[in-house]
Amino acid sequence: MTITVRRLAALAVALGAAGAATPAIAAARGSGLPPFISQFTTTTTLASTVPAIGDQNPYGIVTAPRTIGCLQAGDILVSNFNDEGPTANGMPTTGGNQGEGTTIMQFNQDGSQPRLFAQLGSEEFAGGVGLTTALSALPDGYVIVGSLPTTDGTSATMTAGALIVLSPCGEVVGEIAGAPINGPWDMTSVTNGAITTLFVTNVLNGTVAASPGTVDAGTVVRLRLFTGGSGRPLLLSERTIAGGFAERTDPSALVVGPTGVGLSSGGTLYVADTVNSRIAAIPDAMTRMTELGGGGMTVSSGEYLNAPLGLLIAPNGDIVSANGGDGNLVETTPSGTQVATNMIDDGNGTGAGDLFGIDLAAHDSGVLFVDDFDNTLRLLH
């Protein structure tokens, strides 16, 4: 694995915001605390995620943990996976090439004041830039974003990509590339003292060679970073802690594989197995020294789970995932019981393909999510 240093100036742009609301649906929980998502009944559109250059398809979402540099505590960052699509009446519409999005948008805690946090120069990186759902904001102000680039928006031209390291003002200061990073698709992070641990899913291990078939070679990689100094994060170690996740190319989604990840307070890492509509668990993720095969341990599958993508750990300890196959959030207990569903998007009639990244809103007051149907940042509250 290598880390190289580059420089890129950040830009700024303002966009307008719009509002909307839809009803929510929740199921009752049989024991203990009520489901986290059942208390929320309204979805509101906060802002467009489209920058001035027209990037589409918002994927990753994360909130800044503290005020530093150009970031205020609670600021929302959103990464775009596609470049500009066709236009109508002078405005971008849905479309564009997958794996060619280069921008991260920044919003205030309430979703107001959209502006550009970073625009990456695709010519600076091998294979270009296509920003994925892998997006983390570190306590020292640095931001790390995954890139799985293409040259023409098709799976045939996908390359391994990298984790790109940005300063607190969106300048590129380095990248983490090379094995075991291979198509970084999603990510979560946790910081203890001066050490930050990243958990990254990878979806390109044999995927292109097996296309259009499915190959059980997706991985979860753990990276340790030193984040206690005054300079950029320093990579200390990397280790593959789980493998055997199903992954495949897809003409409409580019690639499908293990996506959302969330770490429980007990140290179990939960993974959204998109291909198999399943939530998997990796026990002892912080300390594991051996690779867990078979795509981890199954927590729950099928029923309301429908190609889960984004994933978070709710304040009550449950696993909340966003379906790629419809517009539902699904809440699952660590024991595997699906206790609640909440329809948060039906923009295309079914919500299929609209949802991706999710995150907790400030003070656990709802769920922030990106809507790929109309390229917006939205809030379930």
Rosetta blueprint (number, residue, H / E / L):
1 M L
2 T E
3 I E
4 T E
5 V L
6 R L
7 R L
8 L L
9 A L
10 A L
11 L L
12 A L
13 V L
14 A L
15 L L
16 G L
17 A L
18 A L
19 G L
20 A L
21 A L
22 T L
23 P E
24 A L
25 I L
26 A L
27 A L
28 A L
29 R L
30 G L
31 S L
32 G L
33 L L
34 P L
35 P L
36 F L
37 I H
38 S H
39 Q H
40 F L
41 T L
42 T E
43 T E
44 T E
45 T E
46 L E
47 A E
48 S E
49 T L
50 V L
51 P L
52 A L
53 I L
54 G L
55 D L
56 Q E
57 N E
58 P E
59 Y E
60 G E
61 I E
62 V E
63 T E
64 A L
65 P L
66 R L
67 T L
68 I E
69 G L
70 C L
71 L E
72 Q L
73 A L
74 G L
75 D L
76 I E
77 L E
78 V E
79 S E
80 N E
81 F E
82 N E
83 D L
84 E L
85 G L
86 P L
87 T E
88 A E
89 N L
90 G L
91 M E
92 P E
93 T L
94 T L
95 G L
96 G L
97 N L
98 Q E
99 G L
100 E L
101 G L
102 T L
103 T E
104 I E
105 M E
106 Q E
107 F E
108 N L
109 Q L
110 D L
111 G L
112 S L
113 Q L
114 P L
115 R E
116 L E
117 F E
118 A E
119 Q E
120 L L
121 G L
122 S H
123 E H
124 E H
125 F L
126 A L
127 G L
128 G L
129 V L
130 G L
131 L E
132 T E
133 T E
134 A E
135 L E
136 S E
137 A E
138 L L
139 P L
140 D L
141 G L
142 Y L
143 V E
144 I E
145 V E
146 G E
147 S E
148 L L
149 P L
150 T L
151 T L
152 D L
153 G L
154 T L
155 S H
156 A H
157 T H
158 M L
159 T L
160 A L
161 G L
162 A E
163 L E
164 I E
165 V E
166 L E
167 S L
168 P L
169 C L
170 G L
171 E L
172 V E
173 V E
174 G E
175 E E
176 I E
177 A E
178 G L
179 A L
180 P L
181 I L
182 N L
183 G L
184 P E
185 W E
186 D E
187 M E
188 T E
189 S E
190 V E
191 T E
192 N E
193 G L
194 A L
195 I E
196 T E
197 T E
198 L E
199 F E
200 V E
201 T E
202 N E
203 V L
204 L L
205 N L
206 G L
207 T H
208 V H
209 A H
210 A H
211 S L
212 P L
213 G L
214 T L
215 V E
216 D E
217 A E
218 G E
219 T E
220 V E
221 V E
222 R E
223 L E
224 R E
225 L E
226 F E
227 T L
228 G L
229 G L
230 S L
231 G L
232 R L
233 P L
234 L E
235 L E
236 L E
237 S E
238 E E
239 R E
240 T E
241 I E
242 A E
243 G E
244 G E
245 F E
246 A E
247 E E
248 R E
249 T E
250 D E
251 P L
252 S L
253 A L
254 L E
255 V E
256 V E
257 G L
258 P E
259 T E
260 G E
261 V E
262 G E
263 L E
264 S L
265 S L
266 G L
267 G L
268 T L
269 L E
270 Y E
271 V E
272 A E
273 D E
274 T L
275 V L
276 N L
277 S L
278 R E
279 I E
280 A E
281 A E
282 I E
283 P L
284 D L
285 A L
286 M L
287 T L
288 R L
289 M L
290 T L
291 E L
292 L E
293 G L
294 G L
295 G L
296 G L
297 M E
298 T E
299 V E
300 S E
301 S E
302 G L
303 E L
304 Y L
305 L L
306 N L
307 A L
308 P E
309 L E
310 G E
311 L E
312 L E
313 I E
314 A L
315 P L
316 N L
317 G L
318 D L
319 I E
320 V E
321 S E
322 A E
323 N E
324 G L
325 G L
326 D L
327 G L
328 N E
329 L E
330 V E
331 E E
332 T E
333 T L
334 P L
335 S L
336 G L
337 T L
338 Q E
339 V E
340 A E
341 T E
342 N E
343 M E
344 I L
345 D L
346 D L
347 G L
348 N L
349 G L
350 T L
351 G L
352 A L
353 G L
354 D L
355 L E
356 F E
357 G E
358 I E
359 D E
360 L E
361 A L
362 A H
363 H H
364 D H
365 S L
366 G L
367 V E
368 L E
369 F E
370 V E
371 D E
372 D L
373 F L
374 D L
375 N L
376 T E
377 L E
378 R E
379 L E
380 L E
381 H L
